Amino acid sequence: MTVIAANLQAVRERIARAAQAAGRDPESVALLAVSKTWPAEAVRAAAAAGQHAFGENYVQEGVDKAAALAALGLEWHFIGPLQSNKTRQVANAFHWVHSIDRLKIAERLSAQRDAQRSPLNVCIQVNVSGEDTKSGVMPHEARELAHAVAALPRLRLRGLMCIPEPTADEALLRRRFAMLRALKAELVAEGLALDTLSMGMSHDIEAAIAEGATIVRVGTAIFGARAVAGAQAG
């Protein structure tokens, strides 16, 4: 067994334990392997160990990796900040975008998604900790954005994503994740067909799953520490 395969097994076991502790079916939590800054060979090794979905933060790196590994039929998620001039590449190279934080980006993705392809799955990124340096729409503005995005063609609004501030305070983390869960419930009550909470990383899987995460974004615990620092998802 390779190191990556062993790490994947350990992460899956963590997810299963956390789900069971929360009274949830482990199958209700999907693992997104965050492969940013790691070469295609590392993704190939993870795929050989049964991992199907991969997350990328950087547009060109993700586009190149998806093209190089196209024969594997993997599912690609864009999880980083997205600039307007990069939406065309993302619209057709990825299956998901987790980091919608303004309507302009969603409109461009909608307009640029190939009409022959299935709708692009998207999530609204919410700034649950209110940090000025964090991407994401503020919670009180998320409702208006979500309804606007849901109305766009060639996009399918799946749910919400967040990245709380790094902290060792599990109670604080639980509150941040609970805020996202409550916001999703409000939007569902308003008629939006949301099924996704993208939250939780290598260090806080358990807290996220306890509060309802349906996708956890894990990089370091699978691939190891990165040479390039990044805060969007590992």
Secondary structure, 3 states (H helix, E strand, C coil): CCHHHHHHHHHHHHHHHHHHHCCCCHHHCEEEEECCCCCHHHHHHHHHCCCCEEEECCHHHHHHHHHHCHHHCCEEEECCCCCHHHHHHHHHHCCEEEEECCHHHHHHHHHHCCCCCCCEEEEEEECCCCCCCCCCECHHHHHHHHHHHHCCCCEEEEEEECCCCCCCCHHHHHHHHHHHHHHHHHHHHCCCCCCEEECCCCCCHHHHHHCCCCEEEECHHHHCCCCCCCCCCC
